[in-house]
Amino acid sequence: PQKVAEISGTVISAIRTRDIRSIYVTSCYELEGKSTCASAMAVSLVHSLNLKTLLIDGSLKPSNLSTVFGLSKGPGWSEYIHSKATENEAIQVSKDYAIHLMGAGVQKIKDMNGSTSRILIEKLQKLKEQFEYVIYDGLSILSSPETGILAKCFDGIVIVVECERTRWEVLQVAKERLEKSGCNILGVVLIKRKY
């Protein structure tokens, strides 16, 4: 956790020098630590810099970010995207961490396509009017074909890579897939490095 906080601080320093306000955090595969990294980035923005930040659990699968932050499951990202809930209904605040969180929600997100991208951009713009930063815990690049469609709607992408697990050739394929979709890759965060 301490090292993740340091890495997140480095990423935050880099994005603050550019006009980056919405960040899609992804990885090549599931369970590489993207949720941990996205959470650490959001906590750092709130606690270190006192910036109003929204963390979104963008998983298409049941997730545990609401549980991690001690919040109830209920309307969230999926309901917000499909206009079944307003942003105020979908956002909860963790009193322990002072984090604004939009959980995954309970409704299944429909397949992503071009019209979904337009809706997503509009919804993100509304959130950026309320928050200084929006951190999105997204889908893994190689596990979900929707990743490119979703990720290009954000100002920048951070790829989380678990050392000793993901080969550089796999990362290269993932990077090329994102670039082909028109994504702005900000950088890579290496985690679980053995010294």
Disulfide bonds with the S-S distance in Angstrom:
none
